[in-house]
Amino acid sequence: MSRLTRTDQLASVACAMALRELPEHTAEIEPTDTGIVLGTSVGSTRRVGDFIRDTFVEERPYFVNPSHFPGILMNSAAGRAAIRLGLTGVNSTVSGGPLAGLHALRFARNALLAGHARRLLTGSFEELSPQRAWAWHRSAGLAPGVPLGEGGAVHVLEAGDGRGEGREGPRPLARLLACEVGFADPARGLSGVSRRLADCVRTALARSEVTTEDVAVAVPGVSGRRGWAGVEENALRAVFTTTQASDRPHRLAIQPVLGETDSANGALQLAAVLARWQDERLDTERERAAVITSVGPEGSVGCAVVVRPAMCVP
């Protein structure tokens, strides 16, 4: 385990737990039909930083620990998790910064619809390290009072049959109907980024055949970054100006609880929605759909639309 990065360990444990949570009669799927799709920024920031530093401080540039080299690869976590679990299906890693989780969802959804897999363990991760902490400190990118966090989540995605159920097994917790991404140059004004995100949300809703009135929860992804929360909020307000109540959709932010988790945000945002819908202490029975959004500092934008299975039953 000493050669595994913290990201490797987080991803491997999460994937194993996700498989164990499946009902026994649905867990028997051929390894070739089950894969892993993970989102990240660069993988393990600490391992990359330490490895590069060794090339400068060791007696010779090539006097580095060769066993540490796999950990600097972006796809290390997905590969090691698949080896540990014996999964030989689709194995992909998507780099996307704060949008990494949404990119992973989009990639996995397309792979399932294209028939490249029957089940995909999909998520994103971010580890906390001195290198990452210093990068945020030097960039002054965090909003006041927002701590750094780490973590991740894995969701089991399966191709549905259009009736709120997968090919086999129990009713799912939610259905991912659309995942859209786009880009707008922030150098031309942050208002353009807001408009591009708003267009992304409208496209996703239209493709999902979900109205703005159906959306009860919006989960923004950039409330932890200085100066960007307003960009995302302006886009949400532009889309949902026609909703009946001024406070809808309800904003569900993860940063106050988890801190800024960067590339893990998308998977944790989706986990927050599912946790809300499963919480018996909350009156969420009438909540039909949720929108997950995110914005990257370079102007990338994205959103996902998830609905309760009941909405998909004819």
Secondary structure, 3 states (H helix, E strand, C coil): CCCCCHHHHHHHHHHHHHHHCCCHHHCCCCHHHEEEEEEECCCCHHHHHHHHHHHHHCCCCCCCCHHHHHHHCCCHHHHHHHHHHCCCCCEEEEECHHHHHHHHHHHHHHHHHCCCCCEEEEEEEECCCHHHHHHHHHHCCECCCCCECCEEEEEEEECECCCCCECCCCCCCCEEEEEEEEECCHHHCHHHHHHHHHHHHHHHHHHHCCCHHHEEEEECCCCCECCCHHHHHHHHHHHCCCCCCCCCCEECCCHHHHCECHHHHHHHHHHHHHHHHHCCCCCCCCCCEEEEEEECCCCEEEEEEEECHHHHCC
